[in-house]
Amino acid sequence: MKKRLYLKVGDSVNHLNHSNWGVGKVIEERHSHLEGGFCFVRVLFEDGHERSFINNMDSSQCCYYAGVRIL
């Protein structure tokens, strides 16, 4: 089954529920090679913190559904 990915390295994003984080830049993507495995992205926000999110649109826990939006 092919995963539907939301973000890619270099995308600028913000979080709808955490505007105090500022704008973030996707700095890493990781994809599982196992069937059913997770896809993650790591985002560096202006507040200096890196945060990881699930990056598969078919997952109910995808970062899009959690409030991460591409700018």
N, CA, C and O atoms as a CHARMM CRD file, in Angstrom:
* protein
*
  284
    1    1 MET  N      0.84000  -1.17800   0.00000 PROA 1      0.00000
    2    1 MET  CA     0.00000   0.00000   0.00000 PROA 1      0.00000
    3    1 MET  C      0.88900   1.24700   0.00000 PROA 1      0.00000
    4    1 MET  O      1.77000   1.37300   0.85000 PROA 1      0.00000
    5    2 LYS  N      0.67300   2.15000  -0.92400 PROA 2      0.00000
    6    2 LYS  CA     1.44700   3.38500  -1.02200 PROA 2      0.00000
    7    2 LYS  C      0.94400   4.39900   0.00300 PROA 2      0.00000
    8    2 LYS  O     -0.26100   4.58200   0.17400 PROA 2      0.00000
    9    3 LYS  N      1.87600   5.04600   0.67500 PROA 3      0.00000
   10    3 LYS  CA     1.51700   6.06800   1.65500 PROA 3      0.00000
   11    3 LYS  C      1.27600   7.39800   0.94500 PROA 3      0.00000
   12    3 LYS  O      1.94800   7.71700  -0.03500 PROA 3      0.00000
   13    4 ARG  N      0.31800   8.16700   1.44300 PROA 4      0.00000
   14    4 ARG  CA     0.07500   9.51200   0.91600 PROA 4      0.00000
   15    4 ARG  C      0.74500  10.49200   1.86700 PROA 4      0.00000
   16    4 ARG  O      0.26200  10.72700   2.97500 PROA 4      0.00000
   17    5 LEU  N      1.85800  11.06200   1.42700 PROA 5      0.00000
   18    5 LEU  CA     2.63400  11.95200   2.27700 PROA 5      0.00000
   19    5 LEU  C      2.14000  13.38300   2.15600 PROA 5      0.00000
   20    5 LEU  O      1.70800  13.81200   1.08700 PROA 5      0.00000
   21    6 TYR  N      2.20700  14.11300   3.25400 PROA 6      0.00000
   22    6 TYR  CA     1.72500  15.49300   3.31100 PROA 6      0.00000
   23    6 TYR  C      2.86200  16.49500   3.15400 PROA 6      0.00000
   24    6 TYR  O      2.75400  17.41900   2.34700 PROA 6      0.00000
   25    7 LEU  N      3.94200  16.33500   3.90200 PROA 7      0.00000
   26    7 LEU  CA     5.03400  17.30400   3.90300 PROA 7      0.00000
   27    7 LEU  C      6.29200  16.71700   3.28900 PROA 7      0.00000
   28    7 LEU  O      6.48500  15.50200   3.25200 PROA 7      0.00000
   29    8 LYS  N      7.15100  17.62300   2.80200 PROA 8      0.00000
   30    8 LYS  CA     8.45900  17.21500   2.29300 PROA 8      0.00000
   31    8 LYS  C      9.51100  18.18800   2.81200 PROA 8      0.00000
   32    8 LYS  O      9.18500  19.29600   3.23700 PROA 8      0.00000
   33    9 VAL  N     10.76200  17.77400   2.77700 PROA 9      0.00000
   34    9 VAL  CA    11.85600  18.61200   3.26200 PROA 9      0.00000
   35    9 VAL  C     11.83400  19.95300   2.52600 PROA 9      0.00000
   36    9 VAL  O     11.69400  20.01200   1.30500 PROA 9      0.00000
   37   10 GLY  N     11.97400  21.01900   3.30000 PROA 10     0.00000
   38   10 GLY  CA    11.99500  22.36800   2.74800 PROA 10     0.00000
   39   10 GLY  C     10.67100  23.10000   2.87200 PROA 10     0.00000
   40   10 GLY  O     10.63700  24.32300   2.73600 PROA 10     0.00000
   41   11 ASP  N      9.57100  22.38400   3.12800 PROA 11     0.00000
   42   11 ASP  CA     8.26900  23.04400   3.28900 PROA 11     0.00000
   43   11 ASP  C      8.27800  23.94700   4.51300 PROA 11     0.00000
   44   11 ASP  O      8.85100  23.59800   5.54500 PROA 11     0.00000
   45   12 SER  N      7.64400  25.10400   4.39600 PROA 12     0.00000
   46   12 SER  CA     7.41600  25.99000   5.53800 PROA 12     0.00000
   47   12 SER  C      6.01200  25.73600   6.05200 PROA 12     0.00000
   48   12 SER  O      5.06600  25.61200   5.27400 PROA 12     0.00000
   49   13 VAL  N      5.88400  25.65800   7.39300 PROA 13     0.00000
   50   13 VAL  CA     4.60700  25.30400   8.00300 PROA 13     0.00000
   51   13 VAL  C      4.34700  26.17300   9.22600 PROA 13     0.00000
   52   13 VAL  O      5.24200  26.84200   9.74300 PROA 13     0.00000
   53   14 ASN  N      3.10600  26.14100   9.67000 PROA 14     0.00000
   54   14 ASN  CA     2.76300  26.67400  10.98000 PROA 14     0.00000
   55   14 ASN  C      1.80700  25.69100  11.63900 PROA 14     0.00000
   56   14 ASN  O      1.34700  24.74600  10.99900 PROA 14     0.00000
   57   15 HSD  N      1.50500  25.90900  12.91000 PROA 15     0.00000
   58   15 HSD  CA     0.58500  25.04500  13.63600 PROA 15     0.00000
   59   15 HSD  C     -0.60000  25.88400  14.08300 PROA 15     0.00000
   60   15 HSD  O     -0.43400  26.90900  14.74400 PROA 15     0.00000
   61   16 LEU  N     -1.79700  25.44000  13.71700 PROA 16     0.00000
   62   16 LEU  CA    -3.00600  26.20800  14.01000 PROA 16     0.00000
   63   16 LEU  C     -3.22400  26.43600  15.50200 PROA 16     0.00000
   64   16 LEU  O     -3.77300  27.46600  15.89500 PROA 16     0.00000
   65   17 ASN  N     -2.80600  25.49700  16.33100 PROA 17     0.00000
   66   17 ASN  CA    -3.06000  25.58500  17.76900 PROA 17     0.00000
   67   17 ASN  C     -1.87900  26.11700  18.57400 PROA 17     0.00000
   68   17 ASN  O     -1.99400  26.32200  19.78200 PROA 17     0.00000
   69   18 HSD  N     -0.75500  26.33900  17.91600 PROA 18     0.00000
   70   18 HSD  CA     0.45700  26.78700  18.62300 PROA 18     0.00000
   71   18 HSD  C      1.15600  27.89100  17.82800 PROA 18     0.00000
   72   18 HSD  O      2.28500  27.71200  17.37100 PROA 18     0.00000
   73   19 SER  N      0.49800  29.00300  17.66800 PROA 19     0.00000
   74   19 SER  CA     1.08700  30.10800  16.90300 PROA 19     0.00000
   75   19 SER  C      2.35300  30.64100  17.56700 PROA 19     0.00000
   76   19 SER  O      3.19700  31.23900  16.89900 PROA 19     0.00000
   77   20 ASN  N      2.49200  30.42800  18.87900 PROA 20     0.00000
   78   20 ASN  CA     3.68700  30.88700  19.59400 PROA 20     0.00000
   79   20 ASN  C      4.94600  30.12100  19.17000 PROA 20     0.00000
   80   20 ASN  O      6.05500  30.56300  19.47200 PROA 20     0.00000
   81   21 TRP  N      4.80300  28.98700  18.47800 PROA 21     0.00000
   82   21 TRP  CA     5.95700  28.26100  17.96000 PROA 21     0.00000
   83   21 TRP  C      6.59700  29.00300  16.79400 PROA 21     0.00000
   84   21 TRP  O      7.78400  28.82200  16.52300 PROA 21     0.00000
   85   22 GLY  N      5.82200  29.83600  16.10000 PROA 22     0.00000
   86   22 GLY  CA     6.30200  30.54200  14.91900 PROA 22     0.00000
   87   22 GLY  C      6.25300  29.64700  13.69300 PROA 22     0.00000
   88   22 GLY  O      5.63500  28.58300  13.70100 PROA 22     0.00000
   89   23 VAL  N      6.91200  30.09700  12.64800 PROA 23     0.00000
   90   23 VAL  CA     6.96600  29.34000  11.40000 PROA 23     0.00000
   91   23 VAL  C      7.99600  28.22700  11.55700 PROA 23     0.00000
   92   23 VAL  O      9.03400  28.40600  12.19300 PROA 23     0.00000
   93   24 GLY  N      7.69200  27.08500  10.97000 PROA 24     0.00000
   94   24 GLY  CA     8.61300  25.95500  11.01300 PROA 24     0.00000
   95   24 GLY  C      9.07500  25.57400   9.62100 PROA 24     0.00000
   96   24 GLY  O      8.41100  25.87500   8.63000 PROA 24     0.00000
   97   25 LYS  N     10.21000  24.91600   9.55500 PROA 25     0.00000
   98   25 LYS  CA    10.76100  24.41100   8.29000 PROA 25     0.00000
   99   25 LYS  C     10.98100  22.91100   8.46100 PROA 25     0.00000
  100   25 LYS  O     11.60700  22.47100   9.42500 PROA 25     0.00000
  101   26 VAL  N     10.45300  22.12200   7.50200 PROA 26     0.00000
  102   26 VAL  CA    10.65400  20.67300   7.53500 PROA 26     0.00000
  103   26 VAL  C     12.12500  20.40800   7.21300 PROA 26     0.00000
  104   26 VAL  O     12.61600  20.78800   6.15000 PROA 26     0.00000
  105   27 ILE  N     12.82100  19.74900   8.14800 PROA 27     0.00000
  106   27 ILE  CA    14.25800  19.53200   7.98200 PROA 27     0.00000
  107   27 ILE  C     14.61400  18.06100   7.76100 PROA 27     0.00000
  108   27 ILE  O     15.75000  17.75000   7.40100 PROA 27     0.00000
  109   28 GLU  N     13.65300  17.15100   7.97200 PROA 28     0.00000
  110   28 GLU  CA    13.95300  15.73600   7.77800 PROA 28     0.00000
  111   28 GLU  C     12.67000  14.94900   7.53600 PROA 28     0.00000
  112   28 GLU  O     11.62600  15.24400   8.11700 PROA 28     0.00000
  113   29 GLU  N     12.76500  13.94700   6.67000 PROA 29     0.00000
  114   29 GLU  CA    11.68500  12.98400   6.44700 PROA 29     0.00000
  115   29 GLU  C     12.23700  11.60100   6.75700 PROA 29     0.00000
  116   29 GLU  O     13.38900  11.30700   6.43800 PROA 29     0.00000
  117   30 ARG  N     11.43300  10.75900   7.36900 PROA 30     0.00000
  118   30 ARG  CA    11.81800   9.36700   7.61100 PROA 30     0.00000
  119   30 ARG  C     10.64800   8.48100   7.22000 PROA 30     0.00000
  120   30 ARG  O      9.50300   8.73800   7.59200 PROA 30     0.00000
  121   31 HSD  N     10.95100   7.44200   6.46900 PROA 31     0.00000
  122   31 HSD  CA     9.92400   6.53200   5.97800 PROA 31     0.00000
  123   31 HSD  C     10.27700   5.11100   6.37100 PROA 31     0.00000
  124   31 HSD  O     11.41000   4.66800   6.18400 PROA 31     0.00000
  125   32 SER  N      9.30300   4.40000   6.91400 PROA 32     0.00000
  126   32 SER  CA     9.49400   2.99900   7.24600 PROA 32     0.00000
  127   32 SER  C      9.44400   2.16900   5.97300 PROA 32     0.00000
  128   32 SER  O      8.64300   2.43600   5.07700 PROA 32     0.00000
  129   33 HSD  N     10.28800   1.18300   5.90100 PROA 33     0.00000
  130   33 HSD  CA    10.27900   0.26900   4.76500 PROA 33     0.00000
  131   33 HSD  C      9.40000  -0.95000   5.04500 PROA 33     0.00000
  132   33 HSD  O      9.22200  -1.80700   4.18000 PROA 33     0.00000
  133   34 LEU  N      8.85800  -1.02000   6.25300 PROA 34     0.00000
  134   34 LEU  CA     7.98100  -2.12300   6.63100 PROA 34     0.00000
  135   34 LEU  C      6.53700  -1.76300   6.30700 PROA 34     0.00000
  136   34 LEU  O      6.12300  -0.61700   6.48600 PROA 34     0.00000
  137   35 GLU  N      5.78000  -2.73000   5.83700 PROA 35     0.00000
  138   35 GLU  CA     4.37500  -2.48900   5.54000 PROA 35     0.00000
  139   35 GLU  C      3.65200  -2.07600   6.82000 PROA 35     0.00000
  140   35 GLU  O      3.79100  -2.72500   7.85700 PROA 35     0.00000
  141   36 GLY  N      2.88800  -1.00400   6.74000 PROA 36     0.00000
  142   36 GLY  CA     2.17800  -0.49800   7.90600 PROA 36     0.00000
  143   36 GLY  C      3.02600   0.36900   8.81400 PROA 36     0.00000
  144   36 GLY  O      2.53200   0.85200   9.83300 PROA 36     0.00000
  145   37 GLY  N      4.29900   0.58200   8.47200 PROA 37     0.00000
  146   37 GLY  CA     5.18900   1.39900   9.29200 PROA 37     0.00000
  147   37 GLY  C      4.87800   2.87600   9.15800 PROA 37     0.00000
  148   37 GLY  O      4.17900   3.29400   8.23500 PROA 37     0.00000
  149   38 PHE  N      5.39700   3.65500  10.07400 PROA 38     0.00000
  150   38 PHE  CA     5.11700   5.08600  10.11600 PROA 38     0.00000
  151   38 PHE  C      6.02700   5.89400   9.20100 PROA 38     0.00000
  152   38 PHE  O      7.11800   5.45300   8.84000 PROA 38     0.00000
  153   39 CYS  N      5.56600   7.06700   8.83700 PROA 39     0.00000
  154   39 CYS  CA     6.34800   8.09500   8.14300 PROA 39     0.00000
  155   39 CYS  C      6.34800   9.31500   9.05900 PROA 39     0.00000
  156   39 CYS  O      5.29800   9.75200   9.53100 PROA 39     0.00000
  157   40 PHE  N      7.51800   9.84700   9.29700 PROA 40     0.00000
  158   40 PHE  CA     7.64600  11.00600  10.17700 PROA 40     0.00000
  159   40 PHE  C      8.33400  12.15500   9.45500 PROA 40     0.00000
  160   40 PHE  O      9.07700  11.95300   8.49500 PROA 40     0.00000
  161   41 VAL  N      8.07000  13.36100   9.93700 PROA 41     0.00000
  162   41 VAL  CA     8.85000  14.53200   9.54600 PROA 41     0.00000
  163   41 VAL  C      9.30800  15.21900  10.82100 PROA 41     0.00000
  164   41 VAL  O      8.64800  15.16400  11.85900 PROA 41     0.00000
  165   42 ARG  N     10.45700  15.86700  10.71100 PROA 42     0.00000
  166   42 ARG  CA    10.97800  16.66900  11.81100 PROA 42     0.00000
  167   42 ARG  C     10.94800  18.11700  11.35100 PROA 42     0.00000
  168   42 ARG  O     11.41300  18.44800  10.26000 PROA 42     0.00000
  169   43 VAL  N     10.39100  18.98000  12.20500 PROA 43     0.00000
  170   43 VAL  CA    10.20700  20.39100  11.87000 PROA 43     0.00000
  171   43 VAL  C     10.93300  21.24400  12.90800 PROA 43     0.00000
  172   43 VAL  O     10.77400  21.05200  14.11300 PROA 43     0.00000
  173   44 LEU  N     11.73900  22.19500  12.41200 PROA 44     0.00000
  174   44 LEU  CA    12.40600  23.15700  13.29200 PROA 44     0.00000
  175   44 LEU  C     11.58900  24.44300  13.25800 PROA 44     0.00000
  176   44 LEU  O     11.44200  25.07500  12.21200 PROA 44     0.00000
  177   45 PHE  N     11.05800  24.82000  14.42500 PROA 45     0.00000
  178   45 PHE  CA    10.23500  26.02400  14.53000 PROA 45     0.00000
  179   45 PHE  C     11.07000  27.21300  14.98600 PROA 45     0.00000
  180   45 PHE  O     12.17200  27.04900  15.50900 PROA 45     0.00000
  181   46 GLU  N     10.53400  28.40500  14.78200 PROA 46     0.00000
  182   46 GLU  CA    11.24100  29.64100  15.13700 PROA 46     0.00000
  183   46 GLU  C     11.53700  29.74700  16.62700 PROA 46     0.00000
  184   46 GLU  O     12.44000  30.48000  17.02800 PROA 46     0.00000
  185   47 ASP  N     10.78200  29.02000  17.45400 PROA 47     0.00000
  186   47 ASP  CA    11.06200  29.07200  18.89400 PROA 47     0.00000
  187   47 ASP  C     12.29700  28.24900  19.27100 PROA 47     0.00000
  188   47 ASP  O     12.66000  28.16500  20.44500 PROA 47     0.00000
  189   48 GLY  N     12.94500  27.63700  18.25800 PROA 48     0.00000
  190   48 GLY  CA    14.17800  26.90200  18.48500 PROA 48     0.00000
  191   48 GLY  C     13.99600  25.42500  18.78300 PROA 48     0.00000
  192   48 GLY  O     14.98200  24.71000  18.96200 PROA 48     0.00000
  193   49 HSD  N     12.75700  24.95100  18.84100 PROA 49     0.00000
  194   49 HSD  CA    12.50300  23.54600  19.14300 PROA 49     0.00000
  195   49 HSD  C     12.20900  22.74900  17.87800 PROA 49     0.00000
  196   49 HSD  O     11.53700  23.22400  16.96200 PROA 49     0.00000
  197   50 GLU  N     12.72800  21.52800  17.85100 PROA 50     0.00000
  198   50 GLU  CA    12.41100  20.58700  16.78000 PROA 50     0.00000
  199   50 GLU  C     11.28200  19.69900  17.27200 PROA 50     0.00000
  200   50 GLU  O     11.30100  19.21500  18.40400 PROA 50     0.00000
  201   51 ARG  N     10.29700  19.49200  16.40500 PROA 51     0.00000
  202   51 ARG  CA     9.16100  18.64200  16.75000 PROA 51     0.00000
  203   51 ARG  C      8.93300  17.64700  15.62700 PROA 51     0.00000
  204   51 ARG  O      9.09400  17.97100  14.45000 PROA 51     0.00000
  205   52 SER  N      8.55400  16.42500  16.00400 PROA 52     0.00000
  206   52 SER  CA     8.31500  15.36700  15.02700 PROA 52     0.00000
  207   52 SER  C      6.82500  15.10600  14.90000 PROA 52     0.00000
  208   52 SER  O      6.07800  15.17000  15.87700 PROA 52     0.00000
  209   53 PHE  N      6.40700  14.81100  13.67300 PROA 53     0.00000
  210   53 PHE  CA     5.00300  14.56900  13.37500 PROA 53     0.00000
  211   53 PHE  C      4.86300  13.38800  12.42900 PROA 53     0.00000
  212   53 PHE  O      5.75700  13.10800  11.63100 PROA 53     0.00000
  213   54 ILE  N      3.73600  12.70100  12.52700 PROA 54     0.00000
  214   54 ILE  CA     3.40000  11.64600  11.57300 PROA 54     0.00000
  215   54 ILE  C      3.02200  12.32000  10.26000 PROA 54     0.00000
  216   54 ILE  O      2.29500  13.31300  10.26000 PROA 54     0.00000
  217   55 ASN  N      3.51000  11.78600   9.14000 PROA 55     0.00000
  218   55 ASN  CA     3.38300  12.45000   7.84300 PROA 55     0.00000
  219   55 ASN  C      2.58400  11.63300   6.82200 PROA 55     0.00000
  220   55 ASN  O      2.76100  11.82100   5.61800 PROA 55     0.00000
  221   56 ASN  N      1.72400  10.74700   7.27100 PROA 56     0.00000
  222   56 ASN  CA     0.93500   9.91100   6.36600 PROA 56     0.00000
  223   56 ASN  C     -0.52200  10.36300   6.41400 PROA 56     0.00000
  224   56 ASN  O     -1.18200  10.22800   7.44500 PROA 56     0.00000
  225   57 MET  N     -1.02300  10.90000   5.30200 PROA 57     0.00000
  226   57 MET  CA    -2.39800  11.40700   5.24100 PROA 57     0.00000
  227   57 MET  C     -3.44000  10.31800   5.50900 PROA 57     0.00000
  228   57 MET  O     -4.58300  10.63700   5.83600 PROA 57     0.00000
  229   58 ASP  N     -3.07500   9.05500   5.37800 PROA 58     0.00000
  230   58 ASP  CA    -4.01400   7.96400   5.65200 PROA 58     0.00000
  231   58 ASP  C     -4.10000   7.62900   7.14200 PROA 58     0.00000
  232   58 ASP  O     -4.92400   6.80700   7.54400 PROA 58     0.00000
  233   59 SER  N     -3.26200   8.25400   7.95400 PROA 59     0.00000
  234   59 SER  CA    -3.28000   8.02900   9.40000 PROA 59     0.00000
  235   59 SER  C     -4.15200   9.09700  10.06800 PROA 59     0.00000
  236   59 SER  O     -4.06000  10.27700   9.73100 PROA 59     0.00000
  237   60 SER  N     -4.98900   8.68200  11.00700 PROA 60     0.00000
  238   60 SER  CA    -5.80900   9.65100  11.74200 PROA 60     0.00000
  239   60 SER  C     -4.95900  10.55600  12.61700 PROA 60     0.00000
  240   60 SER  O     -5.44900  11.57000  13.11300 PROA 60     0.00000
  241   61 GLN  N     -3.68400  10.20400  12.81600 PROA 61     0.00000
  242   61 GLN  CA    -2.76800  11.00500  13.62200 PROA 61     0.00000
  243   61 GLN  C     -1.83500  11.85400  12.76900 PROA 61     0.00000
  244   61 GLN  O     -0.84900  12.39300  13.27300 PROA 61     0.00000
  245   62 CYS  N     -2.13900  11.97700  11.48400 PROA 62     0.00000
  246   62 CYS  CA    -1.31700  12.77500  10.57900 PROA 62     0.00000
  247   62 CYS  C     -1.20500  14.21300  11.08300 PROA 62     0.00000
  248   62 CYS  O     -2.14200  14.74700  11.67700 PROA 62     0.00000
  249   63 CYS  N     -0.06800  14.82400  10.84400 PROA 63     0.00000
  250   63 CYS  CA     0.16400  16.19200  11.28900 PROA 63     0.00000
  251   63 CYS  C     -0.86500  17.17200  10.71600 PROA 63     0.00000
  252   63 CYS  O     -1.16900  18.17900  11.35500 PROA 63     0.00000
  253   64 TYR  N     -1.40500  16.89600   9.52600 PROA 64     0.00000
  254   64 TYR  CA    -2.42700  17.77600   8.95500 PROA 64     0.00000
  255   64 TYR  C     -3.64700  17.81700   9.86800 PROA 64     0.00000
  256   64 TYR  O     -4.16900  18.89300  10.16000 PROA 64     0.00000
  257   65 TYR  N     -4.09800  16.66400  10.31500 PROA 65     0.00000
  258   65 TYR  CA    -5.27800  16.59800  11.17800 PROA 65     0.00000
  259   65 TYR  C     -5.00000  17.15900  12.56800 PROA 65     0.00000
  260   65 TYR  O     -5.92300  17.53400  13.29000 PROA 65     0.00000
  261   66 ALA  N     -3.71900  17.21400  12.93900 PROA 66     0.00000
  262   66 ALA  CA    -3.31900  17.77100  14.23900 PROA 66     0.00000
  263   66 ALA  C     -3.15800  19.28900  14.18900 PROA 66     0.00000
  264   66 ALA  O     -2.99700  19.92000  15.23300 PROA 66     0.00000
  265   67 GLY  N     -3.19700  19.89000  12.99300 PROA 67     0.00000
  266   67 GLY  CA    -3.13400  21.34100  12.89600 PROA 67     0.00000
  267   67 GLY  C     -1.94400  21.92300  12.17000 PROA 67     0.00000
  268   67 GLY  O     -1.81700  23.14500  12.10300 PROA 67     0.00000
  269   68 VAL  N     -1.06000  21.09600  11.61900 PROA 68     0.00000
  270   68 VAL  CA     0.09100  21.61100  10.87800 PROA 68     0.00000
  271   68 VAL  C     -0.36000  21.97000   9.45500 PROA 68     0.00000
  272   68 VAL  O     -0.97000  21.15400   8.76400 PROA 68     0.00000
  273   69 ARG  N     -0.05300  23.19200   9.03300 PROA 69     0.00000
  274   69 ARG  CA    -0.46300  23.65700   7.70300 PROA 69     0.00000
  275   69 ARG  C      0.73200  24.20800   6.93500 PROA 69     0.00000
  276   69 ARG  O      1.58800  24.89400   7.49400 PROA 69     0.00000
  277   70 ILE  N      0.77000  23.89500   5.64300 PROA 70     0.00000
  278   70 ILE  CA     1.81100  24.41700   4.76800 PROA 70     0.00000
  279   70 ILE  C      1.52500  25.88800   4.48900 PROA 70     0.00000
  280   70 ILE  O      0.38000  26.26700   4.24300 PROA 70     0.00000
  281   71 LEU  N      2.55900  26.70700   4.52800 PROA 71     0.00000
  282   71 LEU  CA     2.41200  28.14300   4.22200 PROA 71     0.00000
  283   71 LEU  C      2.58800  28.39000   2.75000 PROA 71     0.00000
  284   71 LEU  O      2.50000  29.53300   2.30100 PROA 71     0.00000
